[in-house]
Amino acid sequence: MIFRVRLLLHDEKHQKVHLKYKMQEENNEEKRLYSILLPAIFGIALGGWLLHLRIHPISKDAEN
């Protein structure tokens, strides 16, 4: 009986540690995704804006 209680307590502790590790792993994946995604979106937006400026320069007068 005592052994079974100890085993259950050990399993509960193991589950808590495993859950904590899994949550940290998910956070790391999320941080990695944002660290790649945000600069990529910024780069694409900046590239599009620079392309637009090349096609329609600011120094050129607008017609109509």
N, CA, C and O atoms as a GROMACS GRO file, in nm:
protein
  256
    1MET      N    1   0.083  -0.119   0.000
    1MET     CA    2   0.000   0.000   0.000
    1MET      C    3   0.087   0.126   0.000
    1MET      O    4   0.063   0.218  -0.078
    2ILE      N    5   0.187   0.131   0.086
    2ILE     CA    6   0.275   0.248   0.092
    2ILE      C    7   0.350   0.263  -0.039
    2ILE      O    8   0.369   0.374  -0.089
    3PHE      N    9   0.393   0.151  -0.094
    3PHE     CA   10   0.467   0.155  -0.221
    3PHE      C   11   0.379   0.213  -0.332
    3PHE      O   12   0.426   0.291  -0.415
    4ARG      N   13   0.250   0.173  -0.332
    4ARG     CA   14   0.157   0.222  -0.434
    4ARG      C   15   0.136   0.373  -0.420
    4ARG      O   16   0.131   0.443  -0.521
    5VAL      N   17   0.125   0.423  -0.299
    5VAL     CA   18   0.108   0.567  -0.275
    5VAL      C   19   0.233   0.641  -0.322
    5VAL      O   20   0.222   0.745  -0.388
    6ARG      N   21   0.351   0.588  -0.289
    6ARG     CA   22   0.475   0.652  -0.333
    6ARG      C   23   0.483   0.654  -0.485
    6ARG      O   24   0.525   0.754  -0.545
    7LEU      N   25   0.442   0.544  -0.547
    7LEU     CA   26   0.445   0.536  -0.692
    7LEU      C   27   0.351   0.639  -0.754
    7LEU      O   28   0.386   0.704  -0.852
    8LEU      N   29   0.232   0.654  -0.697
    8LEU     CA   30   0.137   0.752  -0.747
    8LEU      C   31   0.192   0.894  -0.731
    8LEU      O   32   0.179   0.976  -0.821
    9LEU      N   33   0.253   0.922  -0.616
    9LEU     CA   34   0.311   1.054  -0.594
    9LEU      C   35   0.424   1.079  -0.693
    9LEU      O   36   0.437   1.190  -0.746
   10HIS      N   37   0.504   0.977  -0.719
   10HIS     CA   38   0.613   0.991  -0.815
   10HIS      C   39   0.556   1.019  -0.954
   10HIS      O   40   0.609   1.104  -1.027
   11ASP      N   41   0.450   0.949  -0.991
   11ASP     CA   42   0.388   0.970  -1.123
   11ASP      C   43   0.332   1.111  -1.134
   11ASP      O   44   0.343   1.174  -1.240
   12GLU      N   45   0.270   1.161  -1.027
   12GLU     CA   46   0.216   1.298  -1.030
   12GLU      C   47   0.328   1.399  -1.048
   12GLU      O   48   0.315   1.493  -1.126
   13LYS      N   49   0.437   1.381  -0.976
   13LYS     CA   50   0.551   1.472  -0.989
   13LYS      C   51   0.607   1.464  -1.130
   13LYS      O   52   0.640   1.567  -1.190
   14HIS      N   53   0.618   1.344  -1.182
   14HIS     CA   54   0.672   1.324  -1.318
   14HIS      C   55   0.581   1.393  -1.420
   14HIS      O   56   0.630   1.455  -1.514
   15GLN      N   57   0.450   1.381  -1.402
   15GLN     CA   58   0.357   1.445  -1.496
   15GLN      C   59   0.369   1.596  -1.490
   15GLN      O   60   0.364   1.663  -1.593
   16LYS      N   61   0.384   1.651  -1.369
   16LYS     CA   62   0.399   1.796  -1.355
   16LYS      C   63   0.527   1.844  -1.422
   16LYS      O   64   0.527   1.946  -1.491
   17VAL      N   65   0.635   1.771  -1.403
   17VAL     CA   66   0.763   1.808  -1.465
   17VAL      C   67   0.751   1.798  -1.616
   17VAL      O   68   0.798   1.885  -1.689
   18HIS      N   69   0.689   1.691  -1.663
   18HIS     CA   70   0.672   1.671  -1.807
   18HIS      C   71   0.585   1.781  -1.867
   18HIS      O   72   0.615   1.832  -1.975
   19LEU      N   73   0.478   1.818  -1.798
   19LEU     CA   74   0.389   1.924  -1.846
   19LEU      C   75   0.463   2.057  -1.851
   19LEU      O   76   0.449   2.133  -1.947
   20LYS      N   77   0.541   2.085  -1.747
   20LYS     CA   78   0.618   2.210  -1.743
   20LYS      C   79   0.718   2.214  -1.859
   20LYS      O   80   0.734   2.317  -1.924
   21TYR      N   81   0.786   2.102  -1.884
   21TYR     CA   82   0.882   2.094  -1.994
   21TYR      C   83   0.812   2.113  -2.128
   21TYR      O   84   0.863   2.182  -2.216
   22LYS      N   85   0.696   2.051  -2.143
   22LYS     CA   86   0.621   2.061  -2.269
   22LYS      C   87   0.577   2.206  -2.292
   22LYS      O   88   0.582   2.254  -2.406
   23MET      N   89   0.533   2.274  -2.188
   23MET     CA   90   0.491   2.414  -2.201
   23MET      C   91   0.610   2.501  -2.239
   23MET      O   92   0.595   2.591  -2.322
   24GLN      N   93   0.726   2.477  -2.180
   24GLN     CA   94   0.846   2.553  -2.215
   24GLN      C   95   0.884   2.527  -2.360
   24GLN      O   96   0.926   2.619  -2.432
   25GLU      N   97   0.870   2.404  -2.404
   25GLU     CA   98   0.904   2.368  -2.542
   25GLU      C   99   0.810   2.440  -2.639
   25GLU      O  100   0.854   2.489  -2.743
   26GLU      N  101   0.681   2.447  -2.606
   26GLU     CA  102   0.585   2.518  -2.691
   26GLU      C  103   0.616   2.666  -2.694
   26GLU      O  104   0.606   2.729  -2.800
   27ASN      N  105   0.655   2.724  -2.580
   27ASN     CA  106   0.692   2.865  -2.576
   27ASN      C  107   0.813   2.891  -2.663
   27ASN      O  108   0.818   2.992  -2.734
   28ASN      N  109   0.912   2.801  -2.659
   28ASN     CA  110   1.031   2.818  -2.741
   28ASN      C  111   0.997   2.812  -2.889
   28ASN      O  112   1.050   2.890  -2.968
   29GLU      N  113   0.907   2.720  -2.927
   29GLU     CA  114   0.866   2.712  -3.067
   29GLU      C  115   0.794   2.839  -3.110
   29GLU      O  116   0.815   2.889  -3.220
   30GLU      N  117   0.710   2.892  -3.022
   30GLU     CA  118   0.636   3.014  -3.052
   30GLU      C  119   0.730   3.132  -3.066
   30GLU      O  120   0.715   3.214  -3.157
   31LYS      N  121   0.827   3.143  -2.977
   31LYS     CA  122   0.926   3.252  -2.985
   31LYS      C  123   1.007   3.240  -3.112
   31LYS      O  124   1.035   3.341  -3.178
   32ARG      N  125   1.046   3.118  -3.148
   32ARG     CA  126   1.124   3.097  -3.270
   32ARG      C  127   1.043   3.136  -3.393
   32ARG      O  128   1.096   3.198  -3.486
   33LEU      N  129   0.916   3.100  -3.394
   33LEU     CA  130   0.829   3.134  -3.506
   33LEU      C  131   0.817   3.285  -3.521
   33LEU      O  132   0.829   3.338  -3.631
   34TYR      N  133   0.794   3.355  -3.409
   34TYR     CA  134   0.782   3.500  -3.415
   34TYR      C  135   0.914   3.566  -3.452
   34TYR      O  136   0.915   3.668  -3.522
   35SER      N  137   1.025   3.510  -3.408
   35SER     CA  138   1.155   3.570  -3.440
   35SER      C  139   1.188   3.555  -3.588
   35SER      O  140   1.270   3.630  -3.640
   36ILE      N  141   1.125   3.461  -3.656
   36ILE     CA  142   1.144   3.445  -3.801
   36ILE      C  143   1.035   3.519  -3.877
   36ILE      O  144   1.062   3.585  -3.977
   37LEU      N  145   0.912   3.506  -3.830
   37LEU     CA  146   0.797   3.560  -3.903
   37LEU      C  147   0.795   3.712  -3.906
   37LEU      O  148   0.771   3.770  -4.012
   38LEU      N  149   0.819   3.776  -3.794
   38LEU     CA  150   0.812   3.923  -3.791
   38LEU      C  151   0.917   3.989  -3.880
   38LEU      O  152   0.880   4.079  -3.956
   39PRO      N  153   1.045   3.950  -3.875
   39PRO     CA  154   1.141   4.011  -3.969
   39PRO      C  155   1.108   3.980  -4.115
   39PRO      O  156   1.133   4.062  -4.203
   40ALA      N  157   1.053   3.862  -4.142
   40ALA     CA  158   1.016   3.827  -4.280
   40ALA      C  159   0.905   3.918  -4.331
   40ALA      O  160   0.912   3.968  -4.444
   41ILE      N  161   0.803   3.940  -4.250
   41ILE     CA  162   0.693   4.028  -4.290
   41ILE      C  163   0.744   4.171  -4.306
   41ILE      O  164   0.706   4.239  -4.402
   42PHE      N  165   0.828   4.215  -4.215
   42PHE     CA  166   0.886   4.350  -4.226
   42PHE      C  167   0.968   4.363  -4.354
   42PHE      O  168   0.956   4.464  -4.424
   43GLY      N  169   1.049   4.264  -4.385
   43GLY     CA  170   1.132   4.268  -4.506
   43GLY      C  171   1.048   4.271  -4.633
   43GLY      O  172   1.080   4.344  -4.727
   44ILE      N  173   0.942   4.191  -4.637
   44ILE     CA  174   0.854   4.191  -4.754
   44ILE      C  175   0.784   4.326  -4.769
   44ILE      O  176   0.774   4.378  -4.880
   45ALA      N  177   0.736   4.381  -4.658
   45ALA     CA  178   0.669   4.511  -4.664
   45ALA      C  179   0.766   4.620  -4.708
   45ALA      O  180   0.731   4.705  -4.790
   46LEU      N  181   0.886   4.619  -4.654
   46LEU     CA  182   0.986   4.719  -4.693
   46LEU      C  183   1.023   4.704  -4.840
   46LEU      O  184   1.036   4.804  -4.911
   47GLY      N  185   1.040   4.582  -4.886
   47GLY     CA  186   1.072   4.558  -5.026
   47GLY      C  187   0.961   4.607  -5.119
   47GLY      O  188   0.989   4.666  -5.223
   48GLY      N  189   0.837   4.583  -5.082
   48GLY     CA  190   0.724   4.630  -5.161
   48GLY      C  191   0.718   4.782  -5.166
   48GLY      O  192   0.690   4.840  -5.270
   49TRP      N  193   0.744   4.845  -5.053
   49TRP     CA  194   0.743   4.991  -5.047
   49TRP      C  195   0.856   5.049  -5.132
   49TRP      O  196   0.835   5.147  -5.204
   50LEU      N  197   0.974   4.990  -5.125
   50LEU     CA  198   1.086   5.038  -5.207
   50LEU      C  199   1.060   5.017  -5.356
   50LEU      O  200   1.096   5.101  -5.438
   51LEU      N  201   0.999   4.906  -5.391
   51LEU     CA  202   0.962   4.881  -5.530
   51LEU      C  203   0.861   4.985  -5.577
   51LEU      O  204   0.870   5.035  -5.689
   52HIS      N  205   0.765   5.017  -5.493
   52HIS     CA  206   0.665   5.118  -5.526
   52HIS      C  207   0.732   5.253  -5.547
   52HIS      O  208   0.696   5.326  -5.639
   53LEU      N  209   0.829   5.288  -5.464
   53LEU     CA  210   0.901   5.415  -5.481
   53LEU      C  211   0.984   5.415  -5.609
   53LEU      O  212   1.002   5.520  -5.671
   54ARG      N  213   1.033   5.301  -5.648
   54ARG     CA  214   1.111   5.294  -5.773
   54ARG      C  215   1.019   5.315  -5.894
   54ARG      O  216   1.059   5.379  -5.991
   55ILE      N  217   0.899   5.260  -5.888
   55ILE     CA  218   0.804   5.276  -5.998
   55ILE      C  219   0.746   5.418  -5.999
   55ILE      O  220   0.731   5.478  -6.106
   56HIS      N  221   0.714   5.470  -5.883
   56HIS     CA  222   0.654   5.603  -5.870
   56HIS      C  223   0.742   5.690  -5.781
   56HIS      O  224   0.715   5.703  -5.662
   57PRO      N  225   0.849   5.749  -5.837
   57PRO     CA  226   0.939   5.830  -5.754
   57PRO      C  227   0.868   5.951  -5.692
   57PRO      O  228   0.776   6.007  -5.752
   58ILE      N  229   0.912   5.990  -5.574
   58ILE     CA  230   0.854   6.105  -5.505
   58ILE      C  231   0.886   6.234  -5.579
   58ILE      O  232   0.803   6.325  -5.582
   59SER      N  233   1.004   6.243  -5.637
   59SER     CA  234   1.048   6.366  -5.702
   59SER      C  235   0.973   6.395  -5.831
   59SER      O  236   0.977   6.508  -5.881
   60LYS      N  237   0.907   6.297  -5.886
   60LYS     CA  238   0.834   6.315  -6.011
   60LYS      C  239   0.698   6.376  -5.981
   60LYS      O  240   0.630   6.334  -5.887
   61ASP      N  241   0.658   6.475  -6.061
   61ASP     CA  242   0.526   6.537  -6.041
   61ASP      C  243   0.416   6.441  -6.084
   61ASP      O  244   0.429   6.368  -6.183
   62ALA      N  245   0.311   6.442  -6.008
   62ALA     CA  246   0.197   6.358  -6.042
   62ALA      C  247   0.117   6.422  -6.155
   62ALA      O  248   0.096   6.543  -6.157
   63GLU      N  249   0.075   6.340  -6.247
   63GLU     CA  250  -0.006   6.389  -6.358
   63GLU      C  251  -0.148   6.343  -6.337
   63GLU      O  252  -0.175   6.226  -6.309
   64ASN      N  253  -0.240   6.438  -6.350
   64ASN     CA  254  -0.383   6.414  -6.331
   64ASN      C  255  -0.407   6.373  -6.189
   64ASN      O  256  -0.521   6.347  -6.151
   0.00000   0.00000   0.00000
